[in-house]
Amino acid sequence: MNDWPEGWADDRGRRDDGYGRGSAQAEPEGPQRMRHVQRQQPPQPPQQRAAHPVGPPPVRRPGVPPQQAQSPDTYGGYDSGYNTGQVYGSPAGAPGGPAGPGGPGGPQRPQPGGTPGGTPGAAPDWGRRIKIGSIVLVSALLVTTIGTYFWADSKVRREVDLSKVIERPKEGDCTTYLIVGSDSREGLSDEDKKKLHTGSAEGKRTDSMMILAACSSGNTMVSLPRDSDVEIPSFVGSESGKKFAGKGKHTKLNAAYADDGPELLVRTVEFNTGLRIDHYAEIGFAGFANIVDALGGVELDIEKGFKDEKSGADFKSGKQTLNGEQSLAYVRTRYAFAESDLQRTKNQQKFLSALASQAATPGTIINPFALYPTLGAGLDTLIVDKDMGLFDLGEMFFAMKGISGGDGVSMNMPISGERGGNLIWDKAKVQELVKQIQNDQKVTVTATR
């Protein structure tokens, strides 16, 4: 007995007179509703069931078994065309689909501030990052500073042995430096000698000498004219180690350096002043010019222009930046002035203070691109005593800088007259000056010239 309704074929739900199996119709009939077939609806969320009620339950004919929802592949790929309008999922590979981005089997979209699956991530620990960065920065600065110190310290020429100086005055409360500018041509080529107007004399002599006293009461710079009349005392030869007795010989101060070098010069200064010298520093022509060029020049305000063929000086009045060649000419000129060596010592003090002021700045000390060339240019020709360290050099430069900034006094050694072309020191004033420095008192002594 046929259980199918009247008018329906028993072959896969097709009518005998419908499209297919030799049907004479040219076009398939439109979709017809199969009242006895109802697709099973997938479970819906409560919200969706409330928004889209499914209506009354379908009427089931007697004898017709419940029909299950079929996929497009059912019955050989035939799709009945029925669509409930309910979207059950995205195609594979589409966003949110099984293999698409964000789907169960596909790559996960990274979520802001979280992990790829959308799981919120922890906020960056900026405190920890800043702490680690600070440690790295401080470590780098420390390593650089230590490296620079040992590099610079290895270049300093500690060639002067002050232990050879005999019969020394008592130590004072200030730190005293004897700063010497020599006419050494060491490191200069023939072309450099011609350019810098240094001549080609053998050996070396002192072009400038000054005492710098670094005191808590204020720094003092005292120039010692090279033509100062001094007595050469007894001394021990720096090379021979033999003691030479003093004969009361009077001569120009620069002769002491020419006779037996820095040790005898220190001995002569201490004997004639009564002031103990703690450290010695000497720089030659080449080093002086190179330091200036490494700094990019030194700005100076020249009150009155002057010209000198021997030194190569040719300056107009006013503010100007001097390069190494011009700076050397400035500090060496004496024949262009009526006061000769006395005016030259004043110019030397002025220039050295300006040089120290521009060298001892954060822009030079902190910046390795400025510090290394400056140190390298000066240390090669800088000669100091065996006990002088880089901290002592730093104190010396900052003391000179303080003087240029008004924190101290710069003066010539007090002069009372001349004898045979030599300048005679004012003994009373010299003694008062030395006493004030030894006791770290504010210097009130003045020089008339």
HUHUGI-V517512 format. One record per residue. N is the residue number from 1. RES is the residue in one small letter. SS is DSSP state (alpha for helix, beta for strand, coil for the rest). PHI is phi in degrees with one decimal (NA if undefined). Layout:
n->N res->RES ss->SS phi->PHI
n->N res->RES ss->SS phi->PHI
//
This chain:
n->1 res->m ss->coil phi->NA
n->2 res->n ss->coil phi->-82.7
n->3 res->d ss->coil phi->-86.6
n->4 res->w ss->coil phi->-74.0
n->5 res->p ss->coil phi->-62.9
n->6 res->e ss->coil phi->-63.0
n->7 res->g ss->coil phi->88.9
n->8 res->w ss->coil phi->-117.9
n->9 res->a ss->coil phi->-80.8
n->10 res->d ss->coil phi->-99.2
n->11 res->d ss->beta phi->-104.2
n->12 res->r ss->coil phi->57.1
n->13 res->g ss->coil phi->74.8
n->14 res->r ss->beta phi->-100.4
n->15 res->r ss->coil phi->-75.6
n->16 res->d ss->coil phi->-65.1
n->17 res->d ss->coil phi->-99.9
n->18 res->g ss->coil phi->-86.6
n->19 res->y ss->coil phi->-71.2
n->20 res->g ss->coil phi->112.1
n->21 res->r ss->coil phi->49.3
n->22 res->g ss->coil phi->79.5
n->23 res->s ss->coil phi->-61.6
n->24 res->a ss->coil phi->-86.3
n->25 res->q ss->coil phi->-76.3
n->26 res->a ss->coil phi->-79.4
n->27 res->e ss->coil phi->-121.8
n->28 res->p ss->coil phi->-71.0
n->29 res->e ss->coil phi->-68.6
n->30 res->g ss->coil phi->-67.2
n->31 res->p ss->coil phi->-61.9
n->32 res->q ss->coil phi->-114.7
n->33 res->r ss->coil phi->-79.7
n->34 res->m ss->coil phi->-99.0
n->35 res->r ss->coil phi->-61.2
n->36 res->h ss->coil phi->-88.1
n->37 res->v ss->coil phi->-113.4
n->38 res->q ss->coil phi->-133.6
n->39 res->r ss->coil phi->-63.7
n->40 res->q ss->coil phi->-73.7
n->41 res->q ss->coil phi->-77.6
n->42 res->p ss->coil phi->-69.0
n->43 res->p ss->coil phi->-57.8
n->44 res->q ss->coil phi->-110.5
n->45 res->p ss->coil phi->-61.4
n->46 res->p ss->alpha phi->-55.0
n->47 res->q ss->alpha phi->-62.1
n->48 res->q ss->alpha phi->-70.0
n->49 res->r ss->alpha phi->-63.7
n->50 res->a ss->alpha phi->-70.1
n->51 res->a ss->alpha phi->-79.3
n->52 res->h ss->coil phi->-128.0
n->53 res->p ss->coil phi->-64.3
n->54 res->v ss->coil phi->-86.3
n->55 res->g ss->coil phi->85.4
n->56 res->p ss->coil phi->-69.2
n->57 res->p ss->coil phi->-65.2
n->58 res->p ss->coil phi->-66.4
n->59 res->v ss->coil phi->-85.0
n->60 res->r ss->coil phi->-105.8
n->61 res->r ss->coil phi->-70.8
n->62 res->p ss->coil phi->-63.5
n->63 res->g ss->coil phi->87.4
n->64 res->v ss->coil phi->-95.1
n->65 res->p ss->coil phi->-70.6
n->66 res->p ss->coil phi->-59.7
n->67 res->q ss->coil phi->-98.4
n->68 res->q ss->coil phi->-94.9
n->69 res->a ss->coil phi->-62.7
n->70 res->q ss->coil phi->-109.9
n->71 res->s ss->coil phi->-83.6
n->72 res->p ss->coil phi->-57.8
n->73 res->d ss->coil phi->-81.9
n->74 res->t ss->alpha phi->-64.4
n->75 res->y ss->alpha phi->58.5
n->76 res->g ss->alpha phi->73.7
n->77 res->g ss->alpha phi->92.4
n->78 res->y ss->coil phi->-76.1
n->79 res->d ss->coil phi->-112.1
n->80 res->s ss->coil phi->-69.4
n->81 res->g ss->coil phi->86.5
n->82 res->y ss->coil phi->-74.1
n->83 res->n ss->coil phi->-144.2
n->84 res->t ss->coil phi->-81.3
n->85 res->g ss->coil phi->83.6
n->86 res->q ss->coil phi->-93.3
n->87 res->v ss->coil phi->-89.5
n->88 res->y ss->coil phi->-94.8
n->89 res->g ss->coil phi->176.8
n->90 res->s ss->coil phi->-97.9
n->91 res->p ss->coil phi->-60.8
n->92 res->a ss->coil phi->-59.4
n->93 res->g ss->coil phi->94.6
n->94 res->a ss->coil phi->-78.5
n->95 res->p ss->coil phi->-56.9
n->96 res->g ss->coil phi->89.0
n->97 res->g ss->coil phi->-75.9
n->98 res->p ss->coil phi->-56.5
n->99 res->a ss->coil phi->-114.4
n->100 res->g ss->coil phi->-90.2
n->101 res->p ss->coil phi->-60.4
n->102 res->g ss->coil phi->89.2
n->103 res->g ss->coil phi->-80.8
n->104 res->p ss->coil phi->-61.8
n->105 res->g ss->coil phi->-106.7
n->106 res->g ss->coil phi->-108.0
n->107 res->p ss->coil phi->-65.0
n->108 res->q ss->coil phi->-92.0
n->109 res->r ss->coil phi->-75.3
n->110 res->p ss->coil phi->-67.8
n->111 res->q ss->coil phi->-98.9
n->112 res->p ss->coil phi->-55.6
n->113 res->g ss->coil phi->70.6
n->114 res->g ss->beta phi->-136.8
n->115 res->t ss->coil phi->-100.0
n->116 res->p ss->coil phi->-54.2
n->117 res->g ss->coil phi->-81.0
n->118 res->g ss->coil phi->91.6
n->119 res->t ss->coil phi->-72.8
n->120 res->p ss->beta phi->-58.3
n->121 res->g ss->coil phi->-96.5
n->122 res->a ss->coil phi->-72.8
n->123 res->a ss->coil phi->-67.2
n->124 res->p ss->coil phi->-58.1
n->125 res->d ss->coil phi->-87.4
n->126 res->w ss->alpha phi->-66.6
n->127 res->g ss->alpha phi->-61.1
n->128 res->r ss->alpha phi->-68.1
n->129 res->r ss->alpha phi->-63.0
n->130 res->i ss->alpha phi->-64.7
n->131 res->k ss->alpha phi->-62.9
n->132 res->i ss->alpha phi->-64.6
n->133 res->g ss->alpha phi->-62.1
n->134 res->s ss->alpha phi->-65.5
n->135 res->i ss->alpha phi->-63.9
n->136 res->v ss->alpha phi->-63.4
n->137 res->l ss->alpha phi->-64.6
n->138 res->v ss->alpha phi->-63.1
n->139 res->s ss->alpha phi->-63.3
n->140 res->a ss->alpha phi->-64.3
n->141 res->l ss->alpha phi->-64.9
n->142 res->l ss->alpha phi->-65.0
n->143 res->v ss->alpha phi->-63.3
n->144 res->t ss->alpha phi->-63.9
n->145 res->t ss->alpha phi->-63.6
n->146 res->i ss->alpha phi->-63.6
n->147 res->g ss->alpha phi->-62.8
n->148 res->t ss->alpha phi->-64.0
n->149 res->y ss->alpha phi->-60.3
n->150 res->f ss->alpha phi->-68.8
n->151 res->w ss->alpha phi->-64.2
n->152 res->a ss->alpha phi->-66.9
n->153 res->d ss->alpha phi->-61.9
n->154 res->s ss->alpha phi->-71.9
n->155 res->k ss->alpha phi->-91.9
n->156 res->v ss->coil phi->-70.1
n->157 res->r ss->beta phi->-96.0
n->158 res->r ss->beta phi->-92.5
n->159 res->e ss->beta phi->-112.9
n->160 res->v ss->beta phi->-101.9
n->161 res->d ss->coil phi->-106.7
n->162 res->l ss->alpha phi->-74.3
n->163 res->s ss->alpha phi->-69.4
n->164 res->k ss->alpha phi->-81.0
n->165 res->v ss->coil phi->-78.7
n->166 res->i ss->coil phi->-103.6
n->167 res->e ss->coil phi->49.6
n->168 res->r ss->coil phi->-85.9
n->169 res->p ss->coil phi->-68.5
n->170 res->k ss->coil phi->-70.0
n->171 res->e ss->coil phi->-74.4
n->172 res->g ss->coil phi->-105.1
n->173 res->d ss->coil phi->-84.7
n->174 res->c ss->coil phi->-101.6
n->175 res->t ss->beta phi->-94.7
n->176 res->t ss->beta phi->-112.0
n->177 res->y ss->beta phi->-123.4
n->178 res->l ss->beta phi->-103.4
n->179 res->i ss->beta phi->-101.9
n->180 res->v ss->beta phi->-124.5
n->181 res->g ss->beta phi->-106.5
n->182 res->s ss->beta phi->-100.2
n->183 res->d ss->coil phi->-94.9
n->184 res->s ss->coil phi->-61.6
n->185 res->r ss->coil phi->-94.9
n->186 res->e ss->coil phi->-58.0
n->187 res->g ss->coil phi->87.6
n->188 res->l ss->coil phi->-101.5
n->189 res->s ss->coil phi->-81.9
n->190 res->d ss->alpha phi->-60.0
n->191 res->e ss->alpha phi->-66.5
n->192 res->d ss->alpha phi->-64.1
n->193 res->k ss->alpha phi->-60.6
n->194 res->k ss->alpha phi->-69.9
n->195 res->k ss->alpha phi->-65.2
n->196 res->l ss->alpha phi->-91.2
n->197 res->h ss->coil phi->57.6
n->198 res->t ss->coil phi->-93.0
n->199 res->g ss->coil phi->74.7
n->200 res->s ss->coil phi->-127.6
n->201 res->a ss->coil phi->-63.3
n->202 res->e ss->coil phi->-78.4
n->203 res->g ss->coil phi->72.3
n->204 res->k ss->coil phi->-152.3
n->205 res->r ss->coil phi->-132.2
n->206 res->t ss->beta phi->-90.5
n->207 res->d ss->beta phi->-93.1
n->208 res->s ss->beta phi->-154.7
n->209 res->m ss->beta phi->-144.6
n->210 res->m ss->beta phi->-153.3
n->211 res->i ss->beta phi->-100.1
n->212 res->l ss->beta phi->-114.7
n->213 res->a ss->beta phi->-108.1
n->214 res->a ss->beta phi->-92.6
n->215 res->c ss->coil phi->-126.4
n->216 res->s ss->coil phi->-70.8
n->217 res->s ss->coil phi->-82.0
n->218 res->g ss->coil phi->135.0
n->219 res->n ss->beta phi->-86.0
n->220 res->t ss->beta phi->-133.7
n->221 res->m ss->beta phi->-118.5
n->222 res->v ss->beta phi->-120.3
n->223 res->s ss->beta phi->-81.5
n->224 res->l ss->coil phi->-109.7
n->225 res->p ss->coil phi->-56.1
n->226 res->r ss->coil phi->-62.1
n->227 res->d ss->coil phi->-91.6
n->228 res->s ss->beta phi->-63.5
n->229 res->d ss->beta phi->-82.9
n->230 res->v ss->beta phi->-133.3
n->231 res->e ss->beta phi->-100.4
n->232 res->i ss->coil phi->-84.3
n->233 res->p ss->coil phi->-86.2
n->234 res->s ss->coil phi->-66.8
n->235 res->f ss->beta phi->-158.2
n->236 res->v ss->beta phi->-104.0
n->237 res->g ss->coil phi->-60.3
n->238 res->s ss->coil phi->-67.5
n->239 res->e ss->coil phi->-100.5
n->240 res->s ss->coil phi->-81.8
n->241 res->g ss->coil phi->75.8
n->242 res->k ss->coil phi->-85.5
n->243 res->k ss->beta phi->-90.3
n->244 res->f ss->beta phi->-112.4
n->245 res->a ss->coil phi->-75.7
n->246 res->g ss->coil phi->-73.5
n->247 res->k ss->coil phi->-118.0
n->248 res->g ss->coil phi->72.9
n->249 res->k ss->coil phi->-72.5
n->250 res->h ss->beta phi->-107.3
n->251 res->t ss->beta phi->-157.4
n->252 res->k ss->beta phi->-73.4
n->253 res->l ss->alpha phi->-59.1
n->254 res->n ss->alpha phi->-69.5
n->255 res->a ss->alpha phi->-69.3
n->256 res->a ss->alpha phi->-62.8
n->257 res->y ss->alpha phi->-66.2
n->258 res->a ss->alpha phi->-66.1
n->259 res->d ss->alpha phi->-73.7
n->260 res->d ss->alpha phi->-149.7
n->261 res->g ss->alpha phi->77.7
n->262 res->p ss->alpha phi->-60.6
n->263 res->e ss->alpha phi->-63.4
n->264 res->l ss->alpha phi->-70.3
n->265 res->l ss->alpha phi->-62.6
n->266 res->v ss->alpha phi->-62.6
n->267 res->r ss->alpha phi->-60.3
n->268 res->t ss->alpha phi->-68.7
n->269 res->v ss->alpha phi->-64.3
n->270 res->e ss->alpha phi->-64.5
n->271 res->f ss->alpha phi->-66.3
n->272 res->n ss->alpha phi->-86.9
n->273 res->t ss->alpha phi->-110.1
n->274 res->g ss->coil phi->81.4
n->275 res->l ss->coil phi->-105.6
n->276 res->r ss->coil phi->-76.3
n->277 res->i ss->coil phi->-98.3
n->278 res->d ss->coil phi->-84.4
n->279 res->h ss->beta phi->-141.9
n->280 res->y ss->beta phi->-124.9
n->281 res->a ss->beta phi->-139.5
n->282 res->e ss->beta phi->-135.7
n->283 res->i ss->beta phi->-135.4
n->284 res->g ss->coil phi->-94.1
n->285 res->f ss->alpha phi->-56.7
n->286 res->a ss->alpha phi->-62.9
n->287 res->g ss->alpha phi->-63.4
n->288 res->f ss->alpha phi->-62.2
n->289 res->a ss->alpha phi->-65.9
n->290 res->n ss->alpha phi->-67.3
n->291 res->i ss->alpha phi->-62.7
n->292 res->v ss->alpha phi->-61.1
n->293 res->d ss->alpha phi->-67.1
n->294 res->a ss->alpha phi->-64.6
n->295 res->l ss->coil phi->-80.3
n->296 res->g ss->coil phi->83.8
n->297 res->g ss->coil phi->100.4
n->298 res->v ss->beta phi->-124.4
n->299 res->e ss->beta phi->-81.1
n->300 res->l ss->beta phi->-141.7
n->301 res->d ss->beta phi->-104.2
n->302 res->i ss->beta phi->-91.7
n->303 res->e ss->coil phi->-68.2
n->304 res->k ss->coil phi->-138.5
n->305 res->g ss->coil phi->-66.5
n->306 res->f ss->beta phi->-155.4
n->307 res->k ss->beta phi->-140.5
n->308 res->d ss->beta phi->-148.2
n->309 res->e ss->coil phi->-69.4
n->310 res->k ss->coil phi->-68.2
n->311 res->s ss->coil phi->-91.9
n->312 res->g ss->coil phi->85.1
n->313 res->a ss->beta phi->-74.8
n->314 res->d ss->beta phi->-155.9
n->315 res->f ss->beta phi->-121.9
n->316 res->k ss->coil phi->-103.0
n->317 res->s ss->coil phi->-73.8
n->318 res->g ss->beta phi->113.6
n->319 res->k ss->beta phi->-74.0
n->320 res->q ss->beta phi->-160.4
n->321 res->t ss->beta phi->-104.0
n->322 res->l ss->beta phi->-96.5
n->323 res->n ss->coil phi->-85.4
n->324 res->g ss->alpha phi->-60.7
n->325 res->e ss->alpha phi->-64.6
n->326 res->q ss->alpha phi->-67.0
n->327 res->s ss->alpha phi->-63.9
n->328 res->l ss->alpha phi->-63.1
n->329 res->a ss->alpha phi->-65.0
n->330 res->y ss->alpha phi->-63.2
n->331 res->v ss->alpha phi->-79.2
n->332 res->r ss->alpha phi->-97.5
n->333 res->t ss->coil phi->-68.9
n->334 res->r ss->coil phi->-139.4
n->335 res->y ss->coil phi->-74.3
n->336 res->a ss->coil phi->-84.4
n->337 res->f ss->coil phi->-118.0
n->338 res->a ss->coil phi->-66.8
n->339 res->e ss->coil phi->-87.0
n->340 res->s ss->coil phi->50.1
n->341 res->d ss->alpha phi->-67.2
n->342 res->l ss->alpha phi->-65.4
n->343 res->q ss->alpha phi->-70.8
n->344 res->r ss->alpha phi->-62.9
n->345 res->t ss->alpha phi->-63.9
n->346 res->k ss->alpha phi->-65.2
n->347 res->n ss->alpha phi->-64.2
n->348 res->q ss->alpha phi->-64.9
n->349 res->q ss->alpha phi->-61.3
n->350 res->k ss->alpha phi->-62.3
n->351 res->f ss->alpha phi->-70.4
n->352 res->l ss->alpha phi->-61.9
n->353 res->s ss->alpha phi->-64.6
n->354 res->a ss->alpha phi->-66.9
n->355 res->l ss->alpha phi->-62.3
n->356 res->a ss->alpha phi->-64.8
n->357 res->s ss->alpha phi->-63.0
n->358 res->q ss->alpha phi->-84.1
n->359 res->a ss->alpha phi->-80.3
n->360 res->a ss->coil phi->-90.4
n->361 res->t ss->coil phi->-121.4
n->362 res->p ss->alpha phi->-57.2
n->363 res->g ss->alpha phi->-62.6
n->364 res->t ss->alpha phi->-95.4
n->365 res->i ss->alpha phi->-69.9
n->366 res->i ss->coil phi->-81.9
n->367 res->n ss->coil phi->-81.5
n->368 res->p ss->alpha phi->-64.4
n->369 res->f ss->alpha phi->-72.1
n->370 res->a ss->alpha phi->-103.0
n->371 res->l ss->alpha phi->-68.0
n->372 res->y ss->alpha phi->-62.5
n->373 res->p ss->alpha phi->-61.3
n->374 res->t ss->alpha phi->-66.7
n->375 res->l ss->alpha phi->-63.6
n->376 res->g ss->alpha phi->-63.2
n->377 res->a ss->alpha phi->-71.2
n->378 res->g ss->alpha phi->-92.6
n->379 res->l ss->alpha phi->-69.9
n->380 res->d ss->coil phi->-63.5
n->381 res->t ss->coil phi->-112.9
n->382 res->l ss->beta phi->-86.0
n->383 res->i ss->beta phi->-113.9
n->384 res->v ss->beta phi->-133.1
n->385 res->d ss->beta phi->-79.3
n->386 res->k ss->coil phi->-65.9
n->387 res->d ss->coil phi->-96.3
n->388 res->m ss->coil phi->-88.2
n->389 res->g ss->coil phi->-105.0
n->390 res->l ss->alpha phi->-66.7
n->391 res->f ss->alpha phi->-66.8
n->392 res->d ss->alpha phi->-66.4
n->393 res->l ss->alpha phi->-63.5
n->394 res->g ss->alpha phi->-62.6
n->395 res->e ss->alpha phi->-62.2
n->396 res->m ss->alpha phi->-63.1
n->397 res->f ss->alpha phi->-66.7
n->398 res->f ss->alpha phi->-70.3
n->399 res->a ss->alpha phi->-67.5
n->400 res->m ss->alpha phi->-65.4
n->401 res->k ss->alpha phi->-63.4
n->402 res->g ss->alpha phi->-62.1
n->403 res->i ss->alpha phi->-66.2
n->404 res->s ss->alpha phi->-66.5
n->405 res->g ss->coil phi->-87.9
n->406 res->g ss->coil phi->93.4
n->407 res->d ss->coil phi->-95.6
n->408 res->g ss->beta phi->152.2
n->409 res->v ss->beta phi->-128.7
n->410 res->s ss->beta phi->-123.3
n->411 res->m ss->beta phi->-159.7
n->412 res->n ss->beta phi->-87.7
n->413 res->m ss->coil phi->-60.9
n->414 res->p ss->coil phi->-55.7
n->415 res->i ss->beta phi->-113.0
n->416 res->s ss->beta phi->-106.6
n->417 res->g ss->beta phi->170.9
n->418 res->e ss->beta phi->-130.9
n->419 res->r ss->beta phi->-149.5
n->420 res->g ss->coil phi->58.6
n->421 res->g ss->coil phi->86.2
n->422 res->n ss->beta phi->-95.7
n->423 res->l ss->beta phi->-88.6
n->424 res->i ss->beta phi->-94.8
n->425 res->w ss->beta phi->-75.2
n->426 res->d ss->coil phi->-81.3
n->427 res->k ss->alpha phi->-60.4
n->428 res->a ss->alpha phi->-64.0
n->429 res->k ss->alpha phi->-68.2
n->430 res->v ss->alpha phi->-63.7
n->431 res->q ss->alpha phi->-63.0
n->432 res->e ss->alpha phi->-65.9
n->433 res->l ss->alpha phi->-61.4
n->434 res->v ss->alpha phi->-63.8
n->435 res->k ss->alpha phi->-61.9
n->436 res->q ss->alpha phi->-64.6
n->437 res->i ss->alpha phi->-69.0
n->438 res->q ss->alpha phi->-60.3
n->439 res->n ss->coil phi->-95.3
n->440 res->d ss->coil phi->53.8
n->441 res->q ss->coil phi->-105.2
n->442 res->k ss->coil phi->-62.8
n->443 res->v ss->coil phi->-77.0
n->444 res->t ss->coil phi->-115.4
n->445 res->v ss->coil phi->-70.5
n->446 res->t ss->coil phi->-125.0
n->447 res->a ss->coil phi->-106.8
n->448 res->t ss->coil phi->-75.7
n->449 res->r ss->coil phi->-130.5
//
